[in-house]
Amino acid sequence: MSNGVAGPMSVPGAEGAPPIELPEVGTTIFLVLGEGLNLRSKLQAIDGGALSVTAPLETTGLTVFHPGREFEIFWAPPRDRIVLPCRLSAVTDSPPRWILVPAGGARHDNRREFVRGGAGAMVRLDAEVAGQPSEGVLLDISEGGLRCWIDQATSLAPGDRVDATVWLGTAEARLSGAVHTVRPAPHGDPGEHLILTFDTKEDVARMIRQYILAWEIGERRRKQRAVTGDGGGAGSTG
């Protein structure tokens, strides 16, 4: 497969629009898997127009994500968002990769909602089903959902209603949603990963966007310090 150093590649634009460049190998992309749920992935290679991306951990073993399924992906260059319809062509286990082929023209979309980010905050959970875990640890959040780790098994099932409260750096967000997925925690860790989807009012959505932006700035600073070997100094935002 291409290692991304031979120059940019492009795909046709939607409805006769000019071609749009594909992202560079290593770029973070997001897989739009429905119900406001976007999962973070990374572009690993490009070969003849097919894109090899990291398989999201949440989808491991789910037969619903089989070759032939179509969904959108997007990536976010500065001041823009580019959306590309794709078809899942193949799934590999070692390493875990999804092979995607374009299923339509790419388009510009300046809406930046549902970009995911953030990790580490405590999440308080209040479920209608009795006897469920009361708290978890945030793995990531968007305007349409969150993913958290709970250290014990749960009997929650897709569709169950759950209220979640999470501290987003400067304010507390109270979210009312439904269970989308419950999966065992990967890598032999105890407990489970719980994915919730919800609708947000604009003030809460703005709070989440600000939190993700601060978190991304902090991540970039952390990575830059790791590259330069500067482990001290000022702390990062988020």
C-alpha positions as a Markdown table, in Angstrom:
| # | Residue | x | y | z |
|---|---|---|---|---|
| 1 | Met | 0.0 | 0.0 | 0.0 |
| 2 | Ser | 1.0 | 3.6 | -0.4 |
| 3 | Asn | 2.9 | 5.2 | 2.4 |
| 4 | Gly | 1.5 | 8.6 | 1.6 |
| 5 | Val | 4.9 | 10.2 | 0.6 |
| 6 | Ala | 4.3 | 10.1 | -3.2 |
| 7 | Gly | 2.1 | 13.2 | -3.2 |
| 8 | Pro | -1.5 | 13.9 | -2.5 |
| 9 | Met | -4.3 | 11.7 | -3.9 |
| 10 | Ser | -7.8 | 12.9 | -4.7 |
| 11 | Val | -11.3 | 11.6 | -5.1 |
| 12 | Pro | -14.1 | 13.1 | -7.3 |
| 13 | Gly | -16.2 | 15.8 | -5.8 |
| 14 | Ala | -19.9 | 15.3 | -5.3 |
| 15 | Glu | -22.3 | 16.4 | -8.1 |
| 16 | Gly | -19.6 | 17.3 | -10.5 |
| 17 | Ala | -17.6 | 19.4 | -8.1 |
| 18 | Pro | -13.8 | 19.5 | -8.5 |
| 19 | Pro | -11.8 | 16.6 | -7.1 |
| 20 | Ile | -10.9 | 16.8 | -3.4 |
| 21 | Glu | -7.6 | 15.7 | -1.9 |
| 22 | Leu | -7.6 | 12.7 | 0.4 |
| 23 | Pro | -5.9 | 13.3 | 3.8 |
| 24 | Glu | -2.3 | 12.3 | 4.4 |
| 25 | Val | -1.5 | 8.9 | 5.9 |
| 26 | Gly | -1.6 | 9.2 | 9.7 |
| 27 | Thr | -4.5 | 11.7 | 9.7 |
| 28 | Thr | -7.3 | 11.3 | 12.3 |
| 29 | Ile | -10.6 | 10.5 | 10.6 |
| 30 | Phe | -14.0 | 9.9 | 11.9 |
| 31 | Leu | -16.4 | 7.0 | 11.0 |
| 32 | Val | -20.0 | 8.1 | 11.0 |
| 33 | Leu | -21.8 | 4.9 | 12.1 |
| 34 | Gly | -25.3 | 6.3 | 12.7 |
| 35 | Glu | -27.4 | 7.7 | 15.5 |
| 36 | Gly | -25.0 | 10.6 | 16.1 |
| 37 | Leu | -22.2 | 8.2 | 16.8 |
| 38 | Asn | -18.8 | 9.0 | 15.2 |
| 39 | Leu | -15.8 | 6.9 | 16.2 |
| 40 | Arg | -12.2 | 8.1 | 15.9 |
| 41 | Ser | -9.9 | 6.2 | 13.6 |
| 42 | Lys | -6.7 | 6.8 | 11.7 |
| 43 | Leu | -5.8 | 6.5 | 8.1 |
| 44 | Gln | -3.1 | 3.9 | 7.8 |
| 45 | Ala | -2.5 | 3.6 | 4.0 |
| 46 | Ile | -4.0 | 4.3 | 0.6 |
| 47 | Asp | -3.8 | 1.8 | -2.3 |
| 48 | Gly | -5.4 | 2.3 | -5.6 |
| 49 | Gly | -8.1 | 4.6 | -4.1 |
| 50 | Ala | -8.9 | 2.1 | -1.2 |
| 51 | Leu | -8.3 | 3.5 | 2.3 |
| 52 | Ser | -7.0 | 1.3 | 5.1 |
| 53 | Val | -8.1 | 2.6 | 8.5 |
| 54 | Thr | -7.7 | 1.5 | 12.1 |
| 55 | Ala | -10.7 | -0.6 | 13.1 |
| 56 | Pro | -12.6 | 1.0 | 16.0 |
| 57 | Leu | -12.3 | -1.1 | 19.2 |
| 58 | Glu | -16.0 | -0.7 | 19.9 |
| 59 | Thr | -16.9 | -2.6 | 16.7 |
| 60 | Thr | -14.7 | -5.7 | 17.3 |
| 61 | Gly | -16.7 | -8.8 | 16.7 |
| 62 | Leu | -19.9 | -7.1 | 15.7 |
| 63 | Thr | -21.2 | -8.8 | 12.6 |
| 64 | Val | -23.3 | -5.7 | 11.7 |
| 65 | Phe | -20.1 | -4.1 | 10.4 |
| 66 | His | -19.5 | -6.6 | 7.6 |
| 67 | Pro | -18.2 | -6.0 | 4.1 |
| 68 | Gly | -20.7 | -4.2 | 2.0 |
| 69 | Arg | -22.0 | -1.8 | 4.7 |
| 70 | Glu | -21.9 | 1.9 | 3.6 |
| 71 | Phe | -21.4 | 4.9 | 5.8 |
| 72 | Glu | -19.7 | 8.3 | 5.7 |
| 73 | Ile | -16.3 | 9.2 | 7.0 |
| 74 | Phe | -15.0 | 12.7 | 7.5 |
| 75 | Trp | -11.7 | 14.5 | 8.3 |
| 76 | Ala | -11.3 | 18.1 | 9.4 |
| 77 | Pro | -8.6 | 20.2 | 7.8 |
| 78 | Pro | -8.4 | 23.8 | 9.1 |
| 79 | Arg | -11.7 | 25.8 | 8.8 |
| 80 | Asp | -13.4 | 22.9 | 7.0 |
| 81 | Arg | -14.8 | 19.4 | 7.2 |
| 82 | Ile | -14.7 | 17.0 | 4.3 |
| 83 | Val | -17.2 | 14.1 | 4.1 |
| 84 | Leu | -16.7 | 11.0 | 1.9 |
| 85 | Pro | -19.3 | 8.2 | 1.5 |
| 86 | Cys | -17.5 | 4.9 | 1.7 |
| 87 | Arg | -18.3 | 1.2 | 1.5 |
| 88 | Leu | -16.6 | -1.3 | 3.9 |
| 89 | Ser | -14.7 | -3.6 | 1.4 |
| 90 | Ala | -12.8 | -5.9 | 3.8 |
| 91 | Val | -12.0 | -6.4 | 7.5 |
| 92 | Thr | -8.6 | -7.7 | 8.6 |
| 93 | Asp | -7.7 | -9.0 | 12.1 |
| 94 | Ser | -3.9 | -8.8 | 12.2 |
| 95 | Pro | -3.5 | -5.9 | 12.3 |
| 96 | Pro | -7.2 | -4.8 | 12.9 |
| 97 | Arg | -8.0 | -2.7 | 9.9 |
| 98 | Trp | -11.0 | -1.7 | 7.8 |
| 99 | Ile | -10.5 | -1.4 | 4.0 |
| 100 | Leu | -12.8 | 1.3 | 2.7 |
| 101 | Val | -13.6 | 2.3 | -0.9 |
| 102 | Pro | -15.3 | 5.5 | -1.9 |
| 103 | Ala | -19.0 | 5.0 | -2.6 |
| 104 | Gly | -19.7 | 8.6 | -3.9 |
| 105 | Gly | -18.3 | 12.0 | -4.3 |
| 106 | Ala | -16.6 | 13.9 | -1.5 |
| 107 | Arg | -18.1 | 17.2 | -0.3 |
| 108 | His | -17.1 | 20.1 | 1.8 |
| 109 | Asp | -19.2 | 20.5 | 5.0 |
| 110 | Asn | -18.3 | 23.3 | 7.4 |
| 111 | Arg | -20.3 | 21.8 | 10.2 |
| 112 | Arg | -17.9 | 20.6 | 12.9 |
| 113 | Glu | -20.4 | 18.9 | 15.2 |
| 114 | Phe | -19.8 | 15.4 | 16.6 |
| 115 | Val | -16.0 | 15.6 | 16.5 |
| 116 | Arg | -15.0 | 13.5 | 19.5 |
| 117 | Gly | -12.3 | 14.1 | 22.1 |
| 118 | Gly | -11.6 | 14.3 | 25.8 |
| 119 | Ala | -10.7 | 11.6 | 28.3 |
| 120 | Gly | -10.3 | 11.0 | 32.0 |
| 121 | Ala | -13.2 | 12.8 | 33.5 |
| 122 | Met | -15.5 | 11.0 | 35.9 |
| 123 | Val | -19.0 | 10.3 | 34.6 |
| 124 | Arg | -21.9 | 9.9 | 37.0 |
| 125 | Leu | -24.6 | 7.6 | 35.7 |
| 126 | Asp | -28.3 | 7.3 | 36.6 |
| 127 | Ala | -30.1 | 4.6 | 34.8 |
| 128 | Glu | -33.8 | 3.6 | 34.8 |
| 129 | Val | -32.7 | 0.0 | 35.2 |
| 130 | Ala | -32.0 | -0.6 | 38.9 |
| 131 | Gly | -28.7 | -1.9 | 40.2 |
| 132 | Gln | -26.5 | -0.4 | 37.5 |
| 133 | Pro | -23.0 | 1.2 | 37.9 |
| 134 | Ser | -23.2 | 4.7 | 39.3 |
| 135 | Glu | -20.1 | 6.1 | 37.7 |
| 136 | Gly | -17.6 | 5.6 | 34.9 |
| 137 | Val | -14.5 | 7.2 | 33.4 |
| 138 | Leu | -14.9 | 9.3 | 30.2 |
| 139 | Leu | -13.1 | 7.9 | 27.1 |
| 140 | Asp | -14.4 | 10.5 | 24.6 |
| 141 | Ile | -17.4 | 12.7 | 24.0 |
| 142 | Ser | -19.1 | 14.5 | 21.2 |
| 143 | Glu | -22.2 | 16.5 | 20.8 |
| 144 | Gly | -24.1 | 13.3 | 19.9 |
| 145 | Gly | -22.8 | 10.8 | 22.4 |
| 146 | Leu | -20.1 | 9.7 | 24.8 |
| 147 | Arg | -18.1 | 6.6 | 25.5 |
| 148 | Cys | -17.1 | 5.7 | 29.1 |
| 149 | Trp | -15.4 | 2.8 | 30.9 |
| 150 | Ile | -17.2 | 1.1 | 33.8 |
| 151 | Asp | -15.2 | -1.2 | 36.0 |
| 152 | Gln | -18.1 | -3.8 | 36.5 |
| 153 | Ala | -20.5 | -5.6 | 34.4 |
| 154 | Thr | -23.9 | -4.1 | 33.6 |
| 155 | Ser | -27.2 | -5.5 | 32.5 |
| 156 | Leu | -27.9 | -2.3 | 30.5 |
| 157 | Ala | -29.0 | -3.0 | 26.9 |
| 158 | Pro | -29.3 | -0.9 | 23.7 |
| 159 | Gly | -32.3 | 1.5 | 24.1 |
| 160 | Asp | -32.2 | 1.7 | 27.9 |
| 161 | Arg | -32.4 | 5.3 | 29.1 |
| 162 | Val | -29.5 | 6.7 | 31.1 |
| 163 | Asp | -28.7 | 10.2 | 32.5 |
| 164 | Ala | -25.1 | 11.1 | 32.6 |
| 165 | Thr | -23.3 | 14.0 | 34.3 |
| 166 | Val | -19.7 | 14.8 | 33.3 |
| 167 | Trp | -17.3 | 17.6 | 34.3 |
| 168 | Leu | -16.0 | 19.3 | 31.2 |
| 169 | Gly | -13.1 | 21.3 | 32.5 |
| 170 | Thr | -15.0 | 24.4 | 33.4 |
| 171 | Ala | -18.6 | 23.3 | 33.8 |
| 172 | Glu | -20.8 | 20.3 | 34.5 |
| 173 | Ala | -22.8 | 18.9 | 31.6 |
| 174 | Arg | -26.0 | 17.0 | 32.3 |
| 175 | Leu | -27.0 | 14.7 | 29.5 |
| 176 | Ser | -30.1 | 12.5 | 29.0 |
| 177 | Gly | -29.7 | 9.7 | 26.5 |
| 178 | Ala | -30.0 | 6.1 | 25.5 |
| 179 | Val | -27.6 | 3.2 | 25.5 |
| 180 | His | -26.2 | 2.5 | 22.0 |
| 181 | Thr | -23.6 | -0.2 | 22.7 |
| 182 | Val | -22.2 | -2.2 | 25.6 |
| 183 | Arg | -18.9 | -4.0 | 24.9 |
| 184 | Pro | -16.4 | -5.8 | 27.1 |
| 185 | Ala | -13.4 | -3.6 | 27.8 |
| 186 | Pro | -10.5 | -4.4 | 25.5 |
| 187 | His | -7.0 | -5.6 | 26.2 |
| 188 | Gly | -8.1 | -7.8 | 29.1 |
| 189 | Asp | -9.2 | -4.8 | 31.2 |
| 190 | Pro | -12.0 | -5.4 | 33.7 |
| 191 | Gly | -15.5 | -4.0 | 33.1 |
| 192 | Glu | -17.1 | -2.7 | 30.0 |
| 193 | His | -17.3 | 0.2 | 27.6 |
| 194 | Leu | -20.7 | 1.9 | 27.5 |
| 195 | Ile | -21.7 | 4.1 | 24.6 |
| 196 | Leu | -24.5 | 6.6 | 25.1 |
| 197 | Thr | -26.2 | 8.7 | 22.4 |
| 198 | Phe | -28.1 | 11.9 | 23.2 |
| 199 | Asp | -29.5 | 15.2 | 21.8 |
| 200 | Thr | -28.0 | 18.4 | 23.2 |
| 201 | Lys | -29.3 | 21.9 | 23.4 |
| 202 | Glu | -27.0 | 24.6 | 21.9 |
| 203 | Asp | -25.6 | 25.8 | 25.2 |
| 204 | Val | -24.5 | 22.2 | 26.2 |
| 205 | Ala | -23.3 | 21.5 | 22.6 |
| 206 | Arg | -21.2 | 24.7 | 22.8 |
| 207 | Met | -19.7 | 23.6 | 26.1 |
| 208 | Ile | -18.8 | 20.2 | 24.6 |
| 209 | Arg | -17.2 | 21.8 | 21.6 |
| 210 | Gln | -15.1 | 24.1 | 23.8 |
| 211 | Tyr | -14.1 | 21.2 | 25.9 |
| 212 | Ile | -13.0 | 19.1 | 22.9 |
| 213 | Leu | -11.0 | 22.1 | 21.5 |
| 214 | Ala | -9.2 | 22.6 | 24.8 |
| 215 | Trp | -8.5 | 18.9 | 25.0 |
| 216 | Glu | -7.1 | 18.8 | 21.4 |
| 217 | Ile | -4.8 | 21.8 | 22.1 |
| 218 | Gly | -3.6 | 20.0 | 25.2 |
| 219 | Glu | -2.9 | 16.8 | 23.2 |
| 220 | Arg | -0.9 | 18.7 | 20.6 |
| 221 | Arg | 1.2 | 20.4 | 23.3 |
| 222 | Arg | 1.8 | 17.1 | 25.0 |
| 223 | Lys | 2.9 | 15.4 | 21.7 |
| 224 | Gln | 5.1 | 18.4 | 20.9 |
| 225 | Arg | 6.8 | 18.1 | 24.3 |
| 226 | Ala | 7.3 | 14.4 | 23.7 |
| 227 | Val | 9.0 | 15.1 | 20.4 |
| 228 | Thr | 11.3 | 17.9 | 21.7 |
| 229 | Gly | 12.0 | 16.0 | 25.0 |
| 230 | Asp | 10.6 | 18.9 | 27.1 |
| 231 | Gly | 8.7 | 17.2 | 29.9 |
| 232 | Gly | 8.4 | 20.1 | 32.2 |
| 233 | Gly | 7.1 | 23.7 | 32.1 |
| 234 | Ala | 3.6 | 24.9 | 31.7 |
| 235 | Gly | 0.7 | 22.6 | 31.8 |
| 236 | Ser | -1.6 | 22.0 | 28.9 |
| 237 | Thr | -5.2 | 23.2 | 28.5 |
| 238 | Gly | -7.9 | 20.7 | 29.1 |
